[in-house]
Amino acid sequence: MLTAAAVAVAIAVVSLASWLLVRERLYQELHDTLSAAPRSPVAPPDRGQLHCGATPAEALANVPPGGSGRLGPQKYDFQYVLPDGTICLTGDATRAIQVAPGDSAPLPRNTTVYRTGHYVDSDEHAQVRRTNSAVLLPNGILQPAVLLTALPTQGVQNSLSSLALLMTGVAGLGVLGAGVAGQVVARSALKPVDQLTGAVEHIARTEEVGTTIPVNGSDEIARLSTSFNSMSTALANSRERQTRLIADAGHELRTPLTSLRTNVDLLIRSDAQGRALPPETRARMLGNMKAQMQELTVLIGDLLQLSRPDTPNPEAVRTVVPFHETVERALERGRLRGPALTFVTEVNPWYVHGDPAALERAVINLLDNAVKYSPPSGTVEVRLRAGRLTVRDHGPGIPAEELPFVFDRFWRSPSSRQLPGSGLGLSIVAQTVRDTGGQVSLGPAADGGPGTQAVMVLPGQPDDPR
């Protein structure tokens, strides 16, 4: 409809301009033809060739049937207007021109005036030329007069009407053709939008994210389709990660909950049957229950930490953090968890922008891994130089084929699944470092010796920017 409307406006403007140009040209030709008319159709010696009356109708009535035989040019109509308002016609006149006010007044010398007019007792219009002239009346008196020379405009008006009708028909066909062509082009151009709409409606109806549509070309519609496919794929990946996280969390929660339920059932059964458990057994069971509760608490805290979006939150509280102090506090807790280990440290000042609690938790997780996998009486090396934190243990190390999965949620090496932990520690480290704008990696020791080295690089500066 918009295409048809635009074409209609364009055709209307062009047609109107063309019609006005043709009209101007036709009237100009009529004007030129009228300018070539004779200025004295009846010579003064020709007596008896004029038929006069007080009005154009009366003068026309005085013209004898068949004329006088003295015919001027057939295409012109001549009419004299005397100073007293008397109208005189030539002997071959067949129609008279309606006199306008001022037609009897003589014109300045060598002056010609053009005007529009119409014929007496007729609706037909004419183009009229006024010039000074003189006539010899039947009484022999030479009388000055104004000569009116007229040409009918009926032919011009008929041509203009036919042209207007033709242009209207052509315009109507053009608008109709433009509307049909616009509809065909619009349907063809918007077909990807229809496919996109269908895909969106399918997802809204079935909630099956991951649906994509074919992309053709490189225009805006293709870009929109590509963006939709990317969004749909991202939603599918997000749902898959969510489903996997729920399944893994349920699996990890099942073990301590099952153990807790077993111990609680055993305690309840012993009390119900009046068969008290030995104090050592009861104390051991309560200790196990406390450890399982602590494991549940840590697991739930890790899950809450990982429930945050994968992308950094611009509204999160980010302050200037003295990272070296964070590493020192984490080392104090690490020494408590591995009292038999030796810690070799080198911590230089470094300030970063981030979440203090999250950064401390990330460093503690790295130290926990180092303590967990270090041999008895082993050494843990911790160094912070220019924003590069390295934590190295001297344990068995990580096989190369397992390195790509160490930062995945709930992933644990088959050789370490008997050790405590939920498999979320390194995932929390990766997320915290990503939120801070840094990088983290885990691999073999840089010197080629035994053990594993974790490297955390955070952007910052050695001086306090505050």
Secondary structure, DSSP 8 states (H G I E B T S, - for coil): -HHHHHHHHHHHHHHHHHHHHHHHHHHHHHHHHHHTS-S-SS-TT-TT-EEEESSHHHHHHHS-TT--S----TT-EEEEE-TTS-EEEETT----B---TTTTS---TT--EEEEEEBTTS--EEEEEEEEEEEE-TTS-EEEEEEEEEEE-HHHHHHHHHHHHHHHHHHHHHHHHHHHHHHHHHHHHTHHHHHHHHHHHHHHHH--TT------SSSHHHHHHHHHHHHHHHHHHHHHHHHHHHHHHHHHHHHHHHHHHHHHHHHHHHHHTT----HHHHHHHHHHHHHHHHHHHHHHHHHHHHTS-SS--TTS--EEEEHHHHHHHHHHHHHHH-TTSEEEEEE---EEEE-HHHHHHHHHHHHHHHHHHS-TT-EEEEEEETTEEEEE--SS---GGGGGGTTSTT---GGGTTSS--S-HHHHHHHHHHHHT-EEEEEE-TTS-SSEEEEEE---BSS---
